[in-house]
Structure formats: structure tokens, C-alpha cells
Amino acid sequence: MDTAAIDWGAIALGLCVAAGLVWALVFFLRQNRQDLDSLEQTLRADSDDTGDGPPAGQP
């Protein structure tokens, strides 16, 4: 394999694109986790409010 035949610019571009995709995926998953935690907290707070559930004594 001849080193002159390798296009280092294309390899560098590919690595940058791959690194960007990995970073975007990690950022998306972290934001998704924060949104899920916030939603669960909101649902817990809403379920603690009176009047949301069935009346006491009824199944």
C-alpha cells in the first residue's frame, strides 16, 4: 500500500464527521435523560395532588 495513494484529508474529514455524530448522540441521550427525569418528577408531583385519583373507598 503506497502512502501517496491515501487521501489524508478525506480520512480527517471522515473522522471529524464521525466524532461529531458521536458527540451529537451523547448530547441527545443526556438531554433525553434530563427530560425524562423532569417528566417523572412532574408526574409524581401531580399524582400527590388531591382530587386526581378515584375517591377513597372506591376501587
HTML snippet that shows the backbone in 3Dmol.js (N, CA, C, O; Angstrom):
<script src="https://3Dmol.org/build/3Dmol-min.js"></script>
<div id="view" style="width:600px;height:400px;position:relative"></div>
<script>
const pdb = `
ATOM      1  N   MET A   1       0.852  -1.175   0.000  1.00  0.00           N
ATOM      2  CA  MET A   1       0.000   0.000   0.000  1.00  0.00           C
ATOM      3  C   MET A   1       0.896   1.236   0.000  1.00  0.00           C
ATOM      4  O   MET A   1       1.740   1.410   0.878  1.00  0.00           O
ATOM      5  N   ASP A   2       0.702   2.052  -0.960  1.00  0.00           N
ATOM      6  CA  ASP A   2       1.519   3.247  -1.116  1.00  0.00           C
ATOM      7  C   ASP A   2       0.908   4.401  -0.319  1.00  0.00           C
ATOM      8  O   ASP A   2      -0.293   4.659  -0.408  1.00  0.00           O
ATOM      9  N   THR A   3       1.744   5.092   0.459  1.00  0.00           N
ATOM     10  CA  THR A   3       1.229   6.183   1.284  1.00  0.00           C
ATOM     11  C   THR A   3       0.765   7.359   0.442  1.00  0.00           C
ATOM     12  O   THR A   3      -0.042   8.165   0.906  1.00  0.00           O
ATOM     13  N   ALA A   4       1.256   7.473  -0.781  1.00  0.00           N
ATOM     14  CA  ALA A   4       0.822   8.560  -1.652  1.00  0.00           C
ATOM     15  C   ALA A   4      -0.615   8.347  -2.121  1.00  0.00           C
ATOM     16  O   ALA A   4      -1.280   9.301  -2.525  1.00  0.00           O
ATOM     17  N   ALA A   5      -1.101   7.105  -2.071  1.00  0.00           N
ATOM     18  CA  ALA A   5      -2.446   6.799  -2.540  1.00  0.00           C
ATOM     19  C   ALA A   5      -3.500   7.090  -1.468  1.00  0.00           C
ATOM     20  O   ALA A   5      -4.696   7.104  -1.763  1.00  0.00           O
ATOM     21  N   ILE A   6      -3.065   7.319  -0.231  1.00  0.00           N
ATOM     22  CA  ILE A   6      -4.006   7.580   0.847  1.00  0.00           C
ATOM     23  C   ILE A   6      -4.357   9.067   0.856  1.00  0.00           C
ATOM     24  O   ILE A   6      -3.472   9.922   0.885  1.00  0.00           O
ATOM     25  N   ASP A   7      -5.624   9.358   0.833  1.00  0.00           N
ATOM     26  CA  ASP A   7      -6.082  10.749   0.891  1.00  0.00           C
ATOM     27  C   ASP A   7      -6.335  11.102   2.357  1.00  0.00           C
ATOM     28  O   ASP A   7      -7.411  10.841   2.893  1.00  0.00           O
ATOM     29  N   TRP A   8      -5.323  11.701   2.996  1.00  0.00           N
ATOM     30  CA  TRP A   8      -5.397  12.002   4.420  1.00  0.00           C
ATOM     31  C   TRP A   8      -6.463  13.051   4.725  1.00  0.00           C
ATOM     32  O   TRP A   8      -7.025  13.058   5.821  1.00  0.00           O
ATOM     33  N   GLY A   9      -6.739  13.911   3.798  1.00  0.00           N
ATOM     34  CA  GLY A   9      -7.786  14.913   4.001  1.00  0.00           C
ATOM     35  C   GLY A   9      -9.156  14.271   4.135  1.00  0.00           C
ATOM     36  O   GLY A   9      -9.962  14.664   4.979  1.00  0.00           O
ATOM     37  N   ALA A  10      -9.411  13.275   3.286  1.00  0.00           N
ATOM     38  CA  ALA A  10     -10.690  12.569   3.347  1.00  0.00           C
ATOM     39  C   ALA A  10     -10.810  11.776   4.645  1.00  0.00           C
ATOM     40  O   ALA A  10     -11.890  11.697   5.231  1.00  0.00           O
ATOM     41  N   ILE A  11      -9.710  11.194   5.089  1.00  0.00           N
ATOM     42  CA  ILE A  11      -9.720  10.436   6.341  1.00  0.00           C
ATOM     43  C   ILE A  11      -9.977  11.379   7.516  1.00  0.00           C
ATOM     44  O   ILE A  11     -10.765  11.062   8.408  1.00  0.00           O
ATOM     45  N   ALA A  12      -9.315  12.532   7.519  1.00  0.00           N
ATOM     46  CA  ALA A  12      -9.522  13.511   8.585  1.00  0.00           C
ATOM     47  C   ALA A  12     -10.963  14.017   8.596  1.00  0.00           C
ATOM     48  O   ALA A  12     -11.564  14.167   9.660  1.00  0.00           O
ATOM     49  N   LEU A  13     -11.511  14.276   7.419  1.00  0.00           N
ATOM     50  CA  LEU A  13     -12.902  14.712   7.330  1.00  0.00           C
ATOM     51  C   LEU A  13     -13.846  13.640   7.852  1.00  0.00           C
ATOM     52  O   LEU A  13     -14.786  13.940   8.589  1.00  0.00           O
ATOM     53  N   GLY A  14     -13.600  12.392   7.474  1.00  0.00           N
ATOM     54  CA  GLY A  14     -14.429  11.287   7.955  1.00  0.00           C
ATOM     55  C   GLY A  14     -14.364  11.144   9.467  1.00  0.00           C
ATOM     56  O   GLY A  14     -15.380  10.895  10.116  1.00  0.00           O
ATOM     57  N   LEU A  15     -13.168  11.300  10.029  1.00  0.00           N
ATOM     58  CA  LEU A  15     -13.035  11.214  11.481  1.00  0.00           C
ATOM     59  C   LEU A  15     -13.766  12.357  12.178  1.00  0.00           C
ATOM     60  O   LEU A  15     -14.396  12.154  13.216  1.00  0.00           O
ATOM     61  N   CYS A  16     -13.683  13.548  11.611  1.00  0.00           N
ATOM     62  CA  CYS A  16     -14.394  14.686  12.196  1.00  0.00           C
ATOM     63  C   CYS A  16     -15.914  14.492  12.137  1.00  0.00           C
ATOM     64  O   CYS A  16     -16.622  14.801  13.095  1.00  0.00           O
ATOM     65  N   VAL A  17     -16.397  13.988  11.030  1.00  0.00           N
ATOM     66  CA  VAL A  17     -17.827  13.727  10.896  1.00  0.00           C
ATOM     67  C   VAL A  17     -18.268  12.653  11.886  1.00  0.00           C
ATOM     68  O   VAL A  17     -19.308  12.793  12.530  1.00  0.00           O
ATOM     69  N   ALA A  18     -17.482  11.578  12.011  1.00  0.00           N
ATOM     70  CA  ALA A  18     -17.822  10.509  12.952  1.00  0.00           C
ATOM     71  C   ALA A  18     -17.798  11.023  14.391  1.00  0.00           C
ATOM     72  O   ALA A  18     -18.677  10.684  15.183  1.00  0.00           O
ATOM     73  N   ALA A  19     -16.799  11.835  14.734  1.00  0.00           N
ATOM     74  CA  ALA A  19     -16.725  12.393  16.083  1.00  0.00           C
ATOM     75  C   ALA A  19     -17.922  13.309  16.350  1.00  0.00           C
ATOM     76  O   ALA A  19     -18.474  13.304  17.449  1.00  0.00           O
ATOM     77  N   GLY A  20     -18.314  14.078  15.365  1.00  0.00           N
ATOM     78  CA  GLY A  20     -19.483  14.944  15.511  1.00  0.00           C
ATOM     79  C   GLY A  20     -20.763  14.157  15.724  1.00  0.00           C
ATOM     80  O   GLY A  20     -21.606  14.542  16.534  1.00  0.00           O
ATOM     81  N   LEU A  21     -20.911  13.062  15.003  1.00  0.00           N
ATOM     82  CA  LEU A  21     -22.095  12.220  15.172  1.00  0.00           C
ATOM     83  C   LEU A  21     -22.137  11.580  16.557  1.00  0.00           C
ATOM     84  O   LEU A  21     -23.199  11.507  17.175  1.00  0.00           O
ATOM     85  N   VAL A  22     -20.992  11.119  17.043  1.00  0.00           N
ATOM     86  CA  VAL A  22     -20.935  10.529  18.387  1.00  0.00           C
ATOM     87  C   VAL A  22     -21.263  11.588  19.428  1.00  0.00           C
ATOM     88  O   VAL A  22     -22.028  11.327  20.357  1.00  0.00           O
ATOM     89  N   TRP A  23     -20.691  12.785  19.283  1.00  0.00           N
ATOM     90  CA  TRP A  23     -20.969  13.865  20.230  1.00  0.00           C
ATOM     91  C   TRP A  23     -22.458  14.215  20.223  1.00  0.00           C
ATOM     92  O   TRP A  23     -23.053  14.402  21.285  1.00  0.00           O
ATOM     93  N   ALA A  24     -23.057  14.303  19.050  1.00  0.00           N
ATOM     94  CA  ALA A  24     -24.475  14.635  18.937  1.00  0.00           C
ATOM     95  C   ALA A  24     -25.338  13.554  19.583  1.00  0.00           C
ATOM     96  O   ALA A  24     -26.328  13.865  20.245  1.00  0.00           O
ATOM     97  N   LEU A  25     -24.972  12.298  19.398  1.00  0.00           N
ATOM     98  CA  LEU A  25     -25.729  11.204  20.008  1.00  0.00           C
ATOM     99  C   LEU A  25     -25.652  11.267  21.529  1.00  0.00           C
ATOM    100  O   LEU A  25     -26.663  11.095  22.210  1.00  0.00           O
ATOM    101  N   VAL A  26     -24.459  11.511  22.063  1.00  0.00           N
ATOM    102  CA  VAL A  26     -24.293  11.617  23.514  1.00  0.00           C
ATOM    103  C   VAL A  26     -25.088  12.803  24.046  1.00  0.00           C
ATOM    104  O   VAL A  26     -25.770  12.683  25.064  1.00  0.00           O
ATOM    105  N   PHE A  27     -25.009  13.945  23.369  1.00  0.00           N
ATOM    106  CA  PHE A  27     -25.757  15.126  23.790  1.00  0.00           C
ATOM    107  C   PHE A  27     -27.251  14.846  23.770  1.00  0.00           C
ATOM    108  O   PHE A  27     -27.956  15.219  24.708  1.00  0.00           O
ATOM    109  N   PHE A  28     -27.747  14.200  22.729  1.00  0.00           N
ATOM    110  CA  PHE A  28     -29.165  13.877  22.609  1.00  0.00           C
ATOM    111  C   PHE A  28     -29.606  12.955  23.736  1.00  0.00           C
ATOM    112  O   PHE A  28     -30.658  13.173  24.336  1.00  0.00           O
ATOM    113  N   LEU A  29     -28.814  11.929  24.030  1.00  0.00           N
ATOM    114  CA  LEU A  29     -29.193  10.982  25.078  1.00  0.00           C
ATOM    115  C   LEU A  29     -29.173  11.635  26.453  1.00  0.00           C
ATOM    116  O   LEU A  29     -30.038  11.347  27.281  1.00  0.00           O
ATOM    117  N   ARG A  30     -28.201  12.511  26.715  1.00  0.00           N
ATOM    118  CA  ARG A  30     -28.175  13.213  28.003  1.00  0.00           C
ATOM    119  C   ARG A  30     -29.386  14.123  28.154  1.00  0.00           C
ATOM    120  O   ARG A  30     -30.008  14.159  29.217  1.00  0.00           O
ATOM    121  N   GLN A  31     -29.724  14.856  27.105  1.00  0.00           N
ATOM    122  CA  GLN A  31     -30.887  15.746  27.159  1.00  0.00           C
ATOM    123  C   GLN A  31     -32.165  14.936  27.327  1.00  0.00           C
ATOM    124  O   GLN A  31     -33.072  15.340  28.053  1.00  0.00           O
ATOM    125  N   ASN A  32     -32.232  13.804  26.662  1.00  0.00           N
ATOM    126  CA  ASN A  32     -33.395  12.934  26.769  1.00  0.00           C
ATOM    127  C   ASN A  32     -33.542  12.426  28.201  1.00  0.00           C
ATOM    128  O   ASN A  32     -34.658  12.349  28.715  1.00  0.00           O
ATOM    129  N   ARG A  33     -32.432  12.079  28.851  1.00  0.00           N
ATOM    130  CA  ARG A  33     -32.461  11.611  30.237  1.00  0.00           C
ATOM    131  C   ARG A  33     -32.946  12.724  31.161  1.00  0.00           C
ATOM    132  O   ARG A  33     -33.738  12.468  32.068  1.00  0.00           O
ATOM    133  N   GLN A  34     -32.480  13.963  30.945  1.00  0.00           N
ATOM    134  CA  GLN A  34     -32.920  15.089  31.770  1.00  0.00           C
ATOM    135  C   GLN A  34     -34.417  15.340  31.582  1.00  0.00           C
ATOM    136  O   GLN A  34     -35.126  15.613  32.551  1.00  0.00           O
ATOM    137  N   ASP A  35     -34.892  15.250  30.361  1.00  0.00           N
ATOM    138  CA  ASP A  35     -36.311  15.443  30.099  1.00  0.00           C
ATOM    139  C   ASP A  35     -37.140  14.346  30.765  1.00  0.00           C
ATOM    140  O   ASP A  35     -38.211  14.618  31.307  1.00  0.00           O
ATOM    141  N   LEU A  36     -36.651  13.119  30.727  1.00  0.00           N
ATOM    142  CA  LEU A  36     -37.367  12.015  31.362  1.00  0.00           C
ATOM    143  C   LEU A  36     -37.434  12.212  32.870  1.00  0.00           C
ATOM    144  O   LEU A  36     -38.487  12.008  33.473  1.00  0.00           O
ATOM    145  N   ASP A  37     -36.321  12.608  33.486  1.00  0.00           N
ATOM    146  CA  ASP A  37     -36.311  12.851  34.930  1.00  0.00           C
ATOM    147  C   ASP A  37     -37.275  13.978  35.297  1.00  0.00           C
ATOM    148  O   ASP A  37     -37.986  13.886  36.297  1.00  0.00           O
ATOM    149  N   SER A  38     -37.299  15.032  34.496  1.00  0.00           N
ATOM    150  CA  SER A  38     -38.201  16.150  34.749  1.00  0.00           C
ATOM    151  C   SER A  38     -39.658  15.710  34.619  1.00  0.00           C
ATOM    152  O   SER A  38     -40.497  16.097  35.432  1.00  0.00           O
ATOM    153  N   LEU A  39     -39.959  14.913  33.611  1.00  0.00           N
ATOM    154  CA  LEU A  39     -41.318  14.423  33.410  1.00  0.00           C
ATOM    155  C   LEU A  39     -41.748  13.533  34.567  1.00  0.00           C
ATOM    156  O   LEU A  39     -42.869  13.655  35.060  1.00  0.00           O
ATOM    157  N   GLU A  40     -40.867  12.640  35.004  1.00  0.00           N
ATOM    158  CA  GLU A  40     -41.207  11.763  36.129  1.00  0.00           C
ATOM    159  C   GLU A  40     -41.451  12.572  37.399  1.00  0.00           C
ATOM    160  O   GLU A  40     -42.361  12.259  38.168  1.00  0.00           O
ATOM    161  N   GLN A  41     -40.645  13.612  37.625  1.00  0.00           N
ATOM    162  CA  GLN A  41     -40.826  14.461  38.797  1.00  0.00           C
ATOM    163  C   GLN A  41     -42.175  15.185  38.720  1.00  0.00           C
ATOM    164  O   GLN A  41     -42.887  15.286  39.719  1.00  0.00           O
ATOM    165  N   THR A  42     -42.517  15.682  37.543  1.00  0.00           N
ATOM    166  CA  THR A  42     -43.795  16.364  37.365  1.00  0.00           C
ATOM    167  C   THR A  42     -44.960  15.408  37.590  1.00  0.00           C
ATOM    168  O   THR A  42     -45.949  15.773  38.225  1.00  0.00           O
ATOM    169  N   LEU A  43     -44.850  14.197  37.077  1.00  0.00           N
ATOM    170  CA  LEU A  43     -45.920  13.215  37.252  1.00  0.00           C
ATOM    171  C   LEU A  43     -46.077  12.831  38.716  1.00  0.00           C
ATOM    172  O   LEU A  43     -47.198  12.667  39.197  1.00  0.00           O
ATOM    173  N   ARG A  44     -44.947  12.685  39.439  1.00  0.00           N
ATOM    174  CA  ARG A  44     -45.034  12.378  40.872  1.00  0.00           C
ATOM    175  C   ARG A  44     -45.695  13.520  41.629  1.00  0.00           C
ATOM    176  O   ARG A  44     -46.520  13.286  42.513  1.00  0.00           O
ATOM    177  N   ALA A  45     -45.338  14.751  41.289  1.00  0.00           N
ATOM    178  CA  ALA A  45     -45.920  15.911  41.961  1.00  0.00           C
ATOM    179  C   ALA A  45     -47.419  16.005  41.664  1.00  0.00           C
ATOM    180  O   ALA A  45     -48.209  16.315  42.555  1.00  0.00           O
ATOM    181  N   ASP A  46     -47.807  15.740  40.426  1.00  0.00           N
ATOM    182  CA  ASP A  46     -49.226  15.794  40.077  1.00  0.00           C
ATOM    183  C   ASP A  46     -50.018  14.669  40.723  1.00  0.00           C
ATOM    184  O   ASP A  46     -51.182  14.859  41.077  1.00  0.00           O
ATOM    185  N   SER A  47     -49.413  13.515  40.880  1.00  0.00           N
ATOM    186  CA  SER A  47     -50.144  12.400  41.482  1.00  0.00           C
ATOM    187  C   SER A  47     -50.314  12.591  42.986  1.00  0.00           C
ATOM    188  O   SER A  47     -51.188  11.970  43.591  1.00  0.00           O
ATOM    189  N   ASP A  48     -49.487  13.444  43.596  1.00  0.00           N
ATOM    190  CA  ASP A  48     -49.627  13.731  45.021  1.00  0.00           C
ATOM    191  C   ASP A  48     -50.760  14.706  45.300  1.00  0.00           C
ATOM    192  O   ASP A  48     -51.230  14.798  46.434  1.00  0.00           O
ATOM    193  N   ASP A  49     -51.201  15.427  44.294  1.00  0.00           N
ATOM    194  CA  ASP A  49     -52.302  16.381  44.476  1.00  0.00           C
ATOM    195  C   ASP A  49     -53.590  15.624  44.760  1.00  0.00           C
ATOM    196  O   ASP A  49     -53.828  14.552  44.204  1.00  0.00           O
ATOM    197  N   THR A  50     -54.411  16.188  45.625  1.00  0.00           N
ATOM    198  CA  THR A  50     -55.697  15.554  45.928  1.00  0.00           C
ATOM    199  C   THR A  50     -56.667  15.804  44.790  1.00  0.00           C
ATOM    200  O   THR A  50     -56.598  16.825  44.107  1.00  0.00           O
ATOM    201  N   GLY A  51     -57.561  14.866  44.599  1.00  0.00           N
ATOM    202  CA  GLY A  51     -58.565  15.021  43.560  1.00  0.00           C
ATOM    203  C   GLY A  51     -58.181  14.397  42.231  1.00  0.00           C
ATOM    204  O   GLY A  51     -59.019  14.316  41.333  1.00  0.00           O
ATOM    205  N   ASP A  52     -56.967  13.965  42.080  1.00  0.00           N
ATOM    206  CA  ASP A  52     -56.556  13.354  40.814  1.00  0.00           C
ATOM    207  C   ASP A  52     -56.982  11.903  40.711  1.00  0.00           C
ATOM    208  O   ASP A  52     -57.275  11.409  39.622  1.00  0.00           O
ATOM    209  N   GLY A  53     -57.015  11.227  41.836  1.00  0.00           N
ATOM    210  CA  GLY A  53     -57.319   9.796  41.828  1.00  0.00           C
ATOM    211  C   GLY A  53     -58.775   9.536  42.110  1.00  0.00           C
ATOM    212  O   GLY A  53     -59.559  10.471  42.275  1.00  0.00           O
ATOM    213  N   PRO A  54     -59.147   8.268  42.168  1.00  0.00           N
ATOM    214  CA  PRO A  54     -60.544   7.929  42.494  1.00  0.00           C
ATOM    215  C   PRO A  54     -60.814   8.258  43.949  1.00  0.00           C
ATOM    216  O   PRO A  54     -59.888   8.293  44.760  1.00  0.00           O
ATOM    217  N   PRO A  55     -62.079   8.499  44.292  1.00  0.00           N
ATOM    218  CA  PRO A  55     -62.419   8.794  45.686  1.00  0.00           C
ATOM    219  C   PRO A  55     -62.039   7.650  46.608  1.00  0.00           C
ATOM    220  O   PRO A  55     -62.049   6.485  46.209  1.00  0.00           O
ATOM    221  N   ALA A  56     -61.708   7.986  47.831  1.00  0.00           N
ATOM    222  CA  ALA A  56     -61.300   6.962  48.818  1.00  0.00           C
ATOM    223  C   ALA A  56     -62.485   6.034  49.090  1.00  0.00           C
ATOM    224  O   ALA A  56     -63.632   6.472  49.180  1.00  0.00           O
ATOM    225  N   GLY A  57     -62.181   4.755  49.218  1.00  0.00           N
ATOM    226  CA  GLY A  57     -63.209   3.768  49.500  1.00  0.00           C
ATOM    227  C   GLY A  57     -63.801   3.136  48.247  1.00  0.00           C
ATOM    228  O   GLY A  57     -64.544   2.161  48.351  1.00  0.00           O
ATOM    229  N   GLN A  58     -63.498   3.656  47.089  1.00  0.00           N
ATOM    230  CA  GLN A  58     -63.992   3.054  45.846  1.00  0.00           C
ATOM    231  C   GLN A  58     -62.836   2.423  45.108  1.00  0.00           C
ATOM    232  O   GLN A  58     -61.749   2.997  45.058  1.00  0.00           O
ATOM    233  N   PRO A  59     -63.049   1.235  44.526  1.00  0.00           N
ATOM    234  CA  PRO A  59     -61.960   0.555  43.804  1.00  0.00           C
ATOM    235  C   PRO A  59     -61.614   1.207  42.512  1.00  0.00           C
ATOM    236  O   PRO A  59     -60.720   0.742  41.805  1.00  0.00           O
TER     237      PRO A  59
END
`;
const viewer = $3Dmol.createViewer("view");
viewer.addModel(pdb, "pdb");
viewer.setStyle({}, {cartoon: {color: "spectrum"}});
viewer.zoomTo();
viewer.render();
</script>
